[in-house]
Amino acid sequence: MKIVIDGMGGDNAPQAVVEGACMAVNEYGVDIIITGDKDQIENELKKHNCDKSKIELVHTTQVITNEEKPVSAIRRKTDSSMVVALKMVKDKKADVVISAGSTGALLSGGVFVVKRIKGISRPCICSSIPTIDGGYVMLSDTGANVDCNVENLHDFAIMTDIYAKRVMGIENPRIALANIGTEEAKGNDLVKKSFEDLSEEKSINFIGNMETREILNGVCDVVVCDGFIGNIILKTLEGTVISLLKTLKQAMMSTTKSKIGALLMKSELVKVKDLLDYTAVGGAPFLGVEGGVIKAHGSSNARAIKNAIRQGIALHEGNVVNEIKTYIENMGDKEA
């Protein structure tokens, strides 16, 4: 197995990428390819101890930035660290690509370079959200597809169900549809039709509509929605958590009494912070393309990169891409 990483993607590249790669080599023994400016990456590698024979460097001369138009950048910057990494997955020189760079460019590259799986209407990006019981709920889609139809949401449910089984280890994932109420008759036309469609899909454990306030309570394993709604949910939750932690810190530091209380609660507060730490997740898989593609957070540190690599290993070992293909083939046989 080989994991290729966009060495110049993200706010902390290439430092965090190289350090995270070294951590992954030490912990998982995986073979890694890093694309990007060879001189910069080599200088970072000198700072870390790991089996450097397991890290291959591929020099590239261009970098795709967040300010560029995604499709144009993918087509124009063919020697960028991101495009070269994507081509390696397409050409089977690597099994999974990881990038903390431009989300739009990576998703465009997943479709135009790695290519969409035949029979999948649209790929989706699937984000993990920590729940209060210490688990995770998978949210699909979180931004790859702003406008969706019933077929799209059906595919999102199937692909995320496979991911939850093969990577998260959930035997019978509970699939819910994001809505403004739990009643079957509520929601817009897309949600109502999708409710009917998913209710008839016997290969998944569809539990019905779910109000998004329940997401953190662990009442389901997968939440299906269009990318517009999913992205709003994700960013609202991120903003709420950041604001709550900031407010809590200010309250704890406001008086001598509160400081003493905070000191007494320090170990428990650290547990809460760790529970909400995005770096523990690693990244979000882009499901529905002909290879493993994982989008790491733009501000990923070394720990986040290491965990994205762990996620990439699980994605490959879980045979997720081939499982999705098998489902599509079986559907074709049934229709025939």
Contacts in CASP RR format, 6 or more apart in sequence:
PFRMAT RR
TARGET T0000
AUTHOR 0000-0000-0000
METHOD contacts of the structure
MODEL  1
MKIVIDGMGGDNAPQAVVEGACMAVNEYGVDIIITGDKDQIENELKKHNC
DKSKIELVHTTQVITNEEKPVSAIRRKTDSSMVVALKMVKDKKADVVISA
GSTGALLSGGVFVVKRIKGISRPCICSSIPTIDGGYVMLSDTGANVDCNV
ENLHDFAIMTDIYAKRVMGIENPRIALANIGTEEAKGNDLVKKSFEDLSE
EKSINFIGNMETREILNGVCDVVVCDGFIGNIILKTLEGTVISLLKTLKQ
AMMSTTKSKIGALLMKSELVKVKDLLDYTAVGGAPFLGVEGGVIKAHGSS
NARAIKNAIRQGIALHEGNVVNEIKTYIENMGDKEA
1 30 0 8 1.000
1 31 0 8 1.000
1 95 0 8 1.000
1 313 0 8 1.000
1 316 0 8 1.000
1 317 0 8 1.000
2 30 0 8 1.000
2 31 0 8 1.000
2 32 0 8 1.000
2 33 0 8 1.000
2 93 0 8 1.000
2 94 0 8 1.000
2 95 0 8 1.000
3 24 0 8 1.000
3 30 0 8 1.000
3 31 0 8 1.000
3 32 0 8 1.000
3 33 0 8 1.000
3 94 0 8 1.000
3 95 0 8 1.000
3 96 0 8 1.000
3 97 0 8 1.000
3 98 0 8 1.000
3 309 0 8 1.000
3 312 0 8 1.000
3 313 0 8 1.000
4 32 0 8 1.000
4 33 0 8 1.000
4 34 0 8 1.000
4 35 0 8 1.000
4 85 0 8 1.000
4 88 0 8 1.000
4 89 0 8 1.000
4 93 0 8 1.000
4 94 0 8 1.000
4 96 0 8 1.000
4 97 0 8 1.000
4 98 0 8 1.000
5 17 0 8 1.000
5 21 0 8 1.000
5 32 0 8 1.000
5 33 0 8 1.000
5 34 0 8 1.000
5 35 0 8 1.000
5 85 0 8 1.000
5 97 0 8 1.000
5 98 0 8 1.000
5 99 0 8 1.000
5 305 0 8 1.000
5 309 0 8 1.000
6 13 0 8 1.000
6 17 0 8 1.000
6 35 0 8 1.000
6 36 0 8 1.000
6 81 0 8 1.000
6 82 0 8 1.000
6 85 0 8 1.000
6 97 0 8 1.000
6 98 0 8 1.000
6 99 0 8 1.000
6 100 0 8 1.000
6 101 0 8 1.000
6 106 0 8 1.000
7 13 0 8 1.000
7 14 0 8 1.000
7 17 0 8 1.000
7 18 0 8 1.000
7 34 0 8 1.000
7 35 0 8 1.000
7 36 0 8 1.000
7 41 0 8 1.000
7 81 0 8 1.000
7 85 0 8 1.000
8 14 0 8 1.000
8 17 0 8 1.000
8 35 0 8 1.000
8 36 0 8 1.000
8 37 0 8 1.000
8 60 0 8 1.000
8 63 0 8 1.000
8 80 0 8 1.000
8 81 0 8 1.000
8 82 0 8 1.000
9 17 0 8 1.000
9 63 0 8 1.000
9 64 0 8 1.000
9 81 0 8 1.000
9 82 0 8 1.000
9 99 0 8 1.000
9 100 0 8 1.000
9 101 0 8 1.000
9 102 0 8 1.000
9 298 0 8 1.000
10 16 0 8 1.000
10 99 0 8 1.000
10 100 0 8 1.000
10 101 0 8 1.000
10 296 0 8 1.000
10 298 0 8 1.000
10 299 0 8 1.000
10 300 0 8 1.000
11 100 0 8 1.000
11 298 0 8 1.000
11 299 0 8 1.000
11 300 0 8 1.000
12 100 0 8 1.000
12 299 0 8 1.000
12 300 0 8 1.000
12 301 0 8 1.000
13 100 0 8 1.000
13 101 0 8 1.000
14 34 0 8 1.000
14 36 0 8 1.000
14 37 0 8 1.000
14 40 0 8 1.000
14 41 0 8 1.000
14 44 0 8 1.000
15 44 0 8 1.000
15 302 0 8 1.000
16 100 0 8 1.000
16 300 0 8 1.000
16 301 0 8 1.000
16 302 0 8 1.000
16 304 0 8 1.000
16 305 0 8 1.000
17 34 0 8 1.000
17 41 0 8 1.000
17 100 0 8 1.000
17 305 0 8 1.000
18 34 0 8 1.000
18 41 0 8 1.000
18 44 0 8 1.000
18 45 0 8 1.000
18 47 0 8 1.000
18 48 0 8 1.000
19 44 0 8 1.000
19 47 0 8 1.000
19 48 0 8 1.000
19 302 0 8 1.000
19 305 0 8 1.000
20 302 0 8 1.000
20 303 0 8 1.000
20 305 0 8 1.000
20 306 0 8 1.000
20 309 0 8 1.000
21 32 0 8 1.000
21 34 0 8 1.000
21 50 0 8 1.000
21 55 0 8 1.000
21 305 0 8 1.000
21 306 0 8 1.000
21 309 0 8 1.000
22 45 0 8 1.000
22 48 0 8 1.000
22 49 0 8 1.000
22 50 0 8 1.000
22 55 0 8 1.000
23 50 0 8 1.000
23 302 0 8 1.000
23 303 0 8 1.000
23 305 0 8 1.000
23 306 0 8 1.000
24 30 0 8 1.000
24 32 0 8 1.000
24 305 0 8 1.000
24 306 0 8 1.000
24 309 0 8 1.000
24 310 0 8 1.000
25 32 0 8 1.000
25 50 0 8 1.000
25 51 0 8 1.000
25 54 0 8 1.000
25 55 0 8 1.000
26 49 0 8 1.000
26 50 0 8 1.000
26 51 0 8 1.000
27 306 0 8 1.000
27 310 0 8 1.000
28 309 0 8 1.000
28 310 0 8 1.000
28 313 0 8 1.000
29 51 0 8 1.000
29 54 0 8 1.000
30 54 0 8 1.000
30 309 0 8 1.000
30 313 0 8 1.000
31 54 0 8 1.000
31 55 0 8 1.000
31 56 0 8 1.000
32 54 0 8 1.000
32 55 0 8 1.000
32 56 0 8 1.000
32 309 0 8 1.000
33 55 0 8 1.000
33 56 0 8 1.000
33 57 0 8 1.000
33 58 0 8 1.000
33 85 0 8 1.000
33 88 0 8 1.000
33 93 0 8 1.000
33 94 0 8 1.000
34 41 0 8 1.000
34 55 0 8 1.000
34 56 0 8 1.000
34 57 0 8 1.000
34 58 0 8 1.000
35 58 0 8 1.000
35 60 0 8 1.000
35 81 0 8 1.000
35 82 0 8 1.000
35 84 0 8 1.000
35 85 0 8 1.000
35 88 0 8 1.000
36 57 0 8 1.000
36 58 0 8 1.000
36 59 0 8 1.000
36 60 0 8 1.000
36 63 0 8 1.000
36 81 0 8 1.000
36 84 0 8 1.000
37 59 0 8 1.000
37 60 0 8 1.000
37 61 0 8 1.000
37 81 0 8 1.000
38 57 0 8 1.000
38 58 0 8 1.000
38 59 0 8 1.000
41 57 0 8 1.000
42 57 0 8 1.000
45 52 0 8 1.000
45 55 0 8 1.000
58 84 0 8 1.000
58 88 0 8 1.000
60 79 0 8 1.000
60 80 0 8 1.000
60 81 0 8 1.000
60 84 0 8 1.000
61 79 0 8 1.000
62 77 0 8 1.000
62 78 0 8 1.000
62 79 0 8 1.000
62 80 0 8 1.000
62 81 0 8 1.000
62 83 0 8 1.000
63 77 0 8 1.000
63 80 0 8 1.000
63 81 0 8 1.000
64 73 0 8 1.000
64 74 0 8 1.000
64 77 0 8 1.000
64 80 0 8 1.000
64 81 0 8 1.000
64 82 0 8 1.000
64 83 0 8 1.000
64 101 0 8 1.000
64 102 0 8 1.000
64 105 0 8 1.000
65 73 0 8 1.000
65 102 0 8 1.000
66 101 0 8 1.000
66 102 0 8 1.000
68 102 0 8 1.000
68 105 0 8 1.000
70 102 0 8 1.000
70 104 0 8 1.000
70 105 0 8 1.000
70 107 0 8 1.000
70 108 0 8 1.000
70 109 0 8 1.000
71 108 0 8 1.000
71 112 0 8 1.000
73 80 0 8 1.000
73 102 0 8 1.000
73 105 0 8 1.000
73 108 0 8 1.000
74 82 0 8 1.000
74 83 0 8 1.000
74 105 0 8 1.000
74 108 0 8 1.000
74 109 0 8 1.000
74 112 0 8 1.000
74 113 0 8 1.000
75 112 0 8 1.000
77 83 0 8 1.000
78 84 0 8 1.000
82 99 0 8 1.000
82 101 0 8 1.000
82 102 0 8 1.000
82 105 0 8 1.000
82 106 0 8 1.000
82 109 0 8 1.000
83 109 0 8 1.000
83 113 0 8 1.000
85 94 0 8 1.000
85 97 0 8 1.000
85 99 0 8 1.000
86 97 0 8 1.000
86 106 0 8 1.000
86 109 0 8 1.000
86 110 0 8 1.000
86 113 0 8 1.000
86 114 0 8 1.000
86 293 0 8 1.000
87 113 0 8 1.000
88 94 0 8 1.000
88 97 0 8 1.000
89 95 0 8 1.000
89 96 0 8 1.000
89 97 0 8 1.000
89 114 0 8 1.000
89 291 0 8 1.000
89 292 0 8 1.000
89 293 0 8 1.000
90 113 0 8 1.000
90 114 0 8 1.000
90 115 0 8 1.000
90 290 0 8 1.000
95 291 0 8 1.000
95 292 0 8 1.000
95 316 0 8 1.000
96 291 0 8 1.000
96 292 0 8 1.000
96 293 0 8 1.000
96 294 0 8 1.000
96 312 0 8 1.000
96 313 0 8 1.000
96 315 0 8 1.000
96 316 0 8 1.000
97 114 0 8 1.000
97 292 0 8 1.000
97 293 0 8 1.000
97 294 0 8 1.000
98 283 0 8 1.000
98 294 0 8 1.000
98 296 0 8 1.000
98 305 0 8 1.000
98 308 0 8 1.000
98 309 0 8 1.000
98 312 0 8 1.000
99 106 0 8 1.000
99 294 0 8 1.000
99 295 0 8 1.000
99 296 0 8 1.000
100 295 0 8 1.000
100 296 0 8 1.000
100 297 0 8 1.000
100 298 0 8 1.000
100 299 0 8 1.000
100 300 0 8 1.000
100 304 0 8 1.000
100 305 0 8 1.000
100 308 0 8 1.000
101 295 0 8 1.000
101 296 0 8 1.000
101 298 0 8 1.000
103 125 0 8 1.000
103 295 0 8 1.000
106 286 0 8 1.000
106 293 0 8 1.000
106 295 0 8 1.000
107 123 0 8 1.000
107 125 0 8 1.000
107 144 0 8 1.000
107 286 0 8 1.000
107 295 0 8 1.000
110 116 0 8 1.000
110 123 0 8 1.000
110 286 0 8 1.000
110 289 0 8 1.000
110 293 0 8 1.000
111 123 0 8 1.000
111 289 0 8 1.000
114 289 0 8 1.000
114 290 0 8 1.000
114 291 0 8 1.000
114 292 0 8 1.000
114 293 0 8 1.000
115 289 0 8 1.000
115 290 0 8 1.000
116 122 0 8 1.000
116 123 0 8 1.000
116 288 0 8 1.000
116 289 0 8 1.000
116 290 0 8 1.000
117 123 0 8 1.000
117 288 0 8 1.000
117 289 0 8 1.000
117 290 0 8 1.000
117 321 0 8 1.000
117 324 0 8 1.000
117 325 0 8 1.000
117 328 0 8 1.000
118 328 0 8 1.000
119 328 0 8 1.000
120 155 0 8 1.000
120 159 0 8 1.000
120 288 0 8 1.000
120 324 0 8 1.000
120 328 0 8 1.000
121 149 0 8 1.000
121 151 0 8 1.000
121 152 0 8 1.000
121 155 0 8 1.000
122 144 0 8 1.000
122 145 0 8 1.000
122 148 0 8 1.000
122 152 0 8 1.000
122 155 0 8 1.000
123 144 0 8 1.000
123 286 0 8 1.000
123 287 0 8 1.000
123 288 0 8 1.000
123 289 0 8 1.000
124 140 0 8 1.000
124 141 0 8 1.000
124 142 0 8 1.000
124 144 0 8 1.000
124 145 0 8 1.000
124 152 0 8 1.000
124 155 0 8 1.000
124 156 0 8 1.000
124 159 0 8 1.000
124 160 0 8 1.000
124 227 0 8 1.000
124 286 0 8 1.000
124 287 0 8 1.000
124 288 0 8 1.000
125 140 0 8 1.000
125 141 0 8 1.000
125 142 0 8 1.000
125 143 0 8 1.000
125 144 0 8 1.000
125 284 0 8 1.000
125 285 0 8 1.000
125 286 0 8 1.000
125 287 0 8 1.000
125 295 0 8 1.000
126 138 0 8 1.000
126 139 0 8 1.000
126 140 0 8 1.000
126 141 0 8 1.000
126 142 0 8 1.000
126 156 0 8 1.000
126 159 0 8 1.000
126 160 0 8 1.000
126 163 0 8 1.000
126 284 0 8 1.000
126 285 0 8 1.000
126 286 0 8 1.000
126 287 0 8 1.000
127 138 0 8 1.000
127 139 0 8 1.000
127 140 0 8 1.000
127 142 0 8 1.000
127 234 0 8 1.000
127 283 0 8 1.000
127 284 0 8 1.000
128 136 0 8 1.000
128 137 0 8 1.000
128 138 0 8 1.000
128 139 0 8 1.000
128 281 0 8 1.000
128 283 0 8 1.000
128 284 0 8 1.000
129 136 0 8 1.000
129 137 0 8 1.000
129 138 0 8 1.000
129 139 0 8 1.000
129 215 0 8 1.000
129 216 0 8 1.000
129 234 0 8 1.000
129 237 0 8 1.000
130 136 0 8 1.000
130 216 0 8 1.000
130 275 0 8 1.000
130 276 0 8 1.000
130 280 0 8 1.000
130 281 0 8 1.000
131 137 0 8 1.000
131 215 0 8 1.000
131 216 0 8 1.000
131 217 0 8 1.000
131 218 0 8 1.000
132 216 0 8 1.000
132 217 0 8 1.000
132 218 0 8 1.000
132 275 0 8 1.000
133 217 0 8 1.000
133 218 0 8 1.000
134 275 0 8 1.000
135 218 0 8 1.000
136 168 0 8 1.000
136 281 0 8 1.000
137 215 0 8 1.000
137 216 0 8 1.000
137 218 0 8 1.000
137 220 0 8 1.000
137 221 0 8 1.000
137 222 0 8 1.000
137 223 0 8 1.000
138 160 0 8 1.000
138 163 0 8 1.000
138 164 0 8 1.000
138 168 0 8 1.000
138 173 0 8 1.000
138 221 0 8 1.000
138 222 0 8 1.000
138 223 0 8 1.000
139 215 0 8 1.000
139 222 0 8 1.000
139 223 0 8 1.000
139 225 0 8 1.000
139 230 0 8 1.000
139 233 0 8 1.000
139 234 0 8 1.000
140 156 0 8 1.000
140 157 0 8 1.000
140 159 0 8 1.000
140 160 0 8 1.000
140 222 0 8 1.000
140 223 0 8 1.000
140 224 0 8 1.000
140 225 0 8 1.000
140 287 0 8 1.000
141 148 0 8 1.000
141 152 0 8 1.000
141 156 0 8 1.000
141 225 0 8 1.000
141 226 0 8 1.000
141 227 0 8 1.000
141 230 0 8 1.000
142 227 0 8 1.000
142 230 0 8 1.000
142 231 0 8 1.000
142 233 0 8 1.000
142 234 0 8 1.000
142 284 0 8 1.000
143 227 0 8 1.000
143 228 0 8 1.000
143 230 0 8 1.000
143 231 0 8 1.000
144 227 0 8 1.000
144 286 0 8 1.000
145 152 0 8 1.000
145 226 0 8 1.000
145 227 0 8 1.000
146 226 0 8 1.000
146 227 0 8 1.000
146 228 0 8 1.000
147 226 0 8 1.000
147 228 0 8 1.000
148 190 0 8 1.000
148 226 0 8 1.000
148 227 0 8 1.000
149 190 0 8 1.000
150 190 0 8 1.000
150 193 0 8 1.000
150 194 0 8 1.000
150 197 0 8 1.000
152 226 0 8 1.000
153 177 0 8 1.000
153 190 0 8 1.000
153 194 0 8 1.000
153 197 0 8 1.000
153 198 0 8 1.000
153 224 0 8 1.000
153 225 0 8 1.000
153 226 0 8 1.000
154 194 0 8 1.000
154 197 0 8 1.000
154 198 0 8 1.000
154 201 0 8 1.000
155 288 0 8 1.000
156 224 0 8 1.000
156 287 0 8 1.000
157 175 0 8 1.000
157 198 0 8 1.000
157 201 0 8 1.000
157 204 0 8 1.000
157 206 0 8 1.000
157 222 0 8 1.000
157 224 0 8 1.000
158 201 0 8 1.000
158 203 0 8 1.000
158 204 0 8 1.000
158 324 0 8 1.000
158 327 0 8 1.000
159 287 0 8 1.000
159 288 0 8 1.000
159 324 0 8 1.000
160 173 0 8 1.000
160 175 0 8 1.000
160 222 0 8 1.000
160 224 0 8 1.000
160 287 0 8 1.000
161 173 0 8 1.000
161 175 0 8 1.000
161 203 0 8 1.000
161 204 0 8 1.000
161 205 0 8 1.000
161 222 0 8 1.000
162 320 0 8 1.000
162 323 0 8 1.000
162 324 0 8 1.000
162 327 0 8 1.000
163 285 0 8 1.000
163 287 0 8 1.000
163 315 0 8 1.000
163 320 0 8 1.000
164 170 0 8 1.000
164 173 0 8 1.000
164 221 0 8 1.000
164 222 0 8 1.000
165 171 0 8 1.000
165 173 0 8 1.000
166 318 0 8 1.000
166 319 0 8 1.000
166 320 0 8 1.000
166 323 0 8 1.000
167 285 0 8 1.000
167 311 0 8 1.000
167 314 0 8 1.000
167 315 0 8 1.000
167 318 0 8 1.000
167 320 0 8 1.000
168 221 0 8 1.000
170 221 0 8 1.000
172 205 0 8 1.000
173 204 0 8 1.000
173 205 0 8 1.000
173 221 0 8 1.000
173 222 0 8 1.000
174 205 0 8 1.000
174 207 0 8 1.000
174 219 0 8 1.000
174 220 0 8 1.000
174 221 0 8 1.000
174 222 0 8 1.000
175 198 0 8 1.000
175 204 0 8 1.000
175 205 0 8 1.000
175 206 0 8 1.000
175 207 0 8 1.000
175 208 0 8 1.000
175 220 0 8 1.000
175 221 0 8 1.000
175 222 0 8 1.000
175 224 0 8 1.000
176 206 0 8 1.000
176 207 0 8 1.000
176 208 0 8 1.000
176 209 0 8 1.000
176 210 0 8 1.000
176 219 0 8 1.000
176 220 0 8 1.000
176 222 0 8 1.000
176 223 0 8 1.000
176 224 0 8 1.000
177 191 0 8 1.000
177 194 0 8 1.000
177 195 0 8 1.000
177 198 0 8 1.000
177 206 0 8 1.000
177 208 0 8 1.000
177 209 0 8 1.000
177 210 0 8 1.000
177 223 0 8 1.000
177 224 0 8 1.000
177 225 0 8 1.000
178 191 0 8 1.000
178 209 0 8 1.000
178 210 0 8 1.000
178 212 0 8 1.000
178 223 0 8 1.000
178 224 0 8 1.000
178 225 0 8 1.000
178 229 0 8 1.000
178 230 0 8 1.000
178 233 0 8 1.000
179 186 0 8 1.000
179 187 0 8 1.000
179 191 0 8 1.000
179 195 0 8 1.000
179 209 0 8 1.000
179 210 0 8 1.000
179 211 0 8 1.000
180 186 0 8 1.000
180 187 0 8 1.000
180 211 0 8 1.000
181 187 0 8 1.000
181 209 0 8 1.000
181 210 0 8 1.000
181 211 0 8 1.000
182 208 0 8 1.000
182 209 0 8 1.000
182 210 0 8 1.000
182 211 0 8 1.000
183 209 0 8 1.000
184 192 0 8 1.000
184 195 0 8 1.000
184 208 0 8 1.000
184 209 0 8 1.000
185 192 0 8 1.000
186 192 0 8 1.000
186 209 0 8 1.000
190 226 0 8 1.000
191 209 0 8 1.000
194 224 0 8 1.000
195 208 0 8 1.000
195 209 0 8 1.000
198 204 0 8 1.000
198 206 0 8 1.000
198 208 0 8 1.000
198 224 0 8 1.000
199 206 0 8 1.000
199 208 0 8 1.000
203 327 0 8 1.000
207 220 0 8 1.000
210 219 0 8 1.000
210 220 0 8 1.000
210 223 0 8 1.000
212 223 0 8 1.000
212 233 0 8 1.000
214 220 0 8 1.000
215 223 0 8 1.000
215 233 0 8 1.000
215 237 0 8 1.000
216 237 0 8 1.000
223 233 0 8 1.000
225 233 0 8 1.000
238 278 0 8 1.000
241 276 0 8 1.000
245 273 0 8 1.000
245 276 0 8 1.000
251 258 0 8 1.000
252 258 0 8 1.000
252 259 0 8 1.000
252 261 0 8 1.000
252 262 0 8 1.000
253 259 0 8 1.000
253 262 0 8 1.000
262 269 0 8 1.000
274 280 0 8 1.000
278 297 0 8 1.000
278 304 0 8 1.000
279 297 0 8 1.000
279 300 0 8 1.000
279 301 0 8 1.000
279 303 0 8 1.000
279 304 0 8 1.000
279 307 0 8 1.000
280 303 0 8 1.000
280 307 0 8 1.000
281 304 0 8 1.000
281 307 0 8 1.000
281 311 0 8 1.000
282 294 0 8 1.000
282 296 0 8 1.000
282 297 0 8 1.000
282 300 0 8 1.000
282 304 0 8 1.000
282 305 0 8 1.000
282 307 0 8 1.000
282 308 0 8 1.000
282 310 0 8 1.000
282 311 0 8 1.000
283 294 0 8 1.000
283 295 0 8 1.000
283 296 0 8 1.000
283 297 0 8 1.000
283 300 0 8 1.000
283 304 0 8 1.000
283 307 0 8 1.000
283 308 0 8 1.000
283 311 0 8 1.000
284 294 0 8 1.000
284 295 0 8 1.000
285 292 0 8 1.000
285 293 0 8 1.000
285 294 0 8 1.000
285 295 0 8 1.000
285 311 0 8 1.000
285 312 0 8 1.000
285 315 0 8 1.000
285 320 0 8 1.000
286 292 0 8 1.000
286 293 0 8 1.000
286 294 0 8 1.000
286 295 0 8 1.000
287 320 0 8 1.000
287 324 0 8 1.000
288 321 0 8 1.000
288 324 0 8 1.000
289 321 0 8 1.000
290 321 0 8 1.000
291 321 0 8 1.000
292 312 0 8 1.000
292 315 0 8 1.000
292 316 0 8 1.000
292 320 0 8 1.000
292 321 0 8 1.000
294 308 0 8 1.000
294 311 0 8 1.000
294 312 0 8 1.000
294 315 0 8 1.000
296 304 0 8 1.000
296 305 0 8 1.000
296 308 0 8 1.000
297 304 0 8 1.000
300 308 0 8 1.000
END
